Amino acid sequence: MVVEVVSPGTENARRDRDAKLALYSRRDALEYWIVDPQTHVVQGYARPQGDLARPLAPRAEVHDADVLRSDLLAGFAVRVDTLWP
């Protein structure tokens, strides 16, 4: 599992959403979360059926009032708005 917090700036966001997503798809990451503190959005990607031969695919996009969950971390649940100061 990889969790990436986007640094301010368009180029940083593009790198995390494109280049790093492609990199982690080539590696063995089963989940990839992109946490954007600027927009208060978390984008989740996962391998379909956990199949390492398949690339990471969009799983969920969660916002402030939503609850973030992980297929890898049993029982993990956090309300997104608690991630921000």
C-alpha positions in Angstrom: 0.0 0.0 0.0 1.2 3.5 -0.9 -0.2 6.7 0.4 1.0 9.9 -1.3 0.2 13.4 0.0 0.2 15.9 -2.8 2.5 18.8 -2.4 1.2 22.2 -3.5 1.6 22.9 -7.2 0.1 21.7 -10.4 3.3 19.8 -11.4 3.4 17.9 -8.1 -0.3 16.9 -8.5 0.3 15.8 -12.1 3.3 13.7 -11.1 1.4 11.9 -8.3 -1.6 11.2 -10.5 0.2 10.2 -13.6 3.9 9.2 -13.2 3.7 7.7 -9.7 0.5 5.9 -10.5 2.1 4.3 -13.5 5.2 3.4 -11.4 3.3 1.8 -8.6 1.2 -0.1 -11.2 4.4 -1.6 -12.5 5.5 -2.5 -9.0 3.5 -4.7 -6.5 1.4 -2.0 -4.8 -2.1 -3.3 -4.2 -3.5 0.1 -3.2 -2.5 3.6 -3.9 -4.1 6.6 -2.2 -3.5 10.2 -3.4 -4.3 12.5 -0.5 -4.9 16.1 -1.7 -5.0 18.5 1.3 -5.7 21.5 -1.0 -9.0 20.0 -2.3 -9.8 17.8 0.7 -10.1 14.8 -1.6 -8.6 11.3 -1.4 -8.4 9.2 -4.6 -8.1 5.5 -4.1 -6.7 3.0 -6.7 -6.5 -0.8 -6.3 -5.8 -3.9 -8.3 -8.9 -5.5 -9.6 -9.4 -8.7 -7.5 -5.9 -8.1 -6.1 -4.4 -9.4 -9.3 -0.8 -8.2 -9.6 -0.9 -8.8 -13.4 -3.5 -6.0 -13.7 -2.7 -2.3 -13.2 -4.1 -0.2 -10.4 -7.5 1.1 -11.3 -9.7 3.8 -9.7 -11.6 2.4 -6.7 -13.0 5.5 -4.9 -12.9 9.2 -4.6 -13.8 10.4 -1.1 -14.5 13.8 0.2 -14.8 15.5 3.6 -18.1 13.9 4.8 -17.1 10.4 3.4 -15.4 7.6 5.2 -12.1 6.2 3.8 -11.7 2.4 3.9 -9.1 0.0 2.8 -9.4 -3.5 1.5 -5.9 -4.3 2.9 -6.4 -2.9 6.4 -9.3 -4.8 8.1 -11.4 -2.5 10.1 -9.7 0.7 9.0 -12.1 3.5 8.6 -11.5 7.3 8.9 -13.8 10.2 8.1 -11.9 12.3 5.5 -12.5 15.6 7.2 -10.5 14.4 10.2 -7.4 14.4 8.0 -7.2 18.2 7.7 -6.3 20.7 10.4 
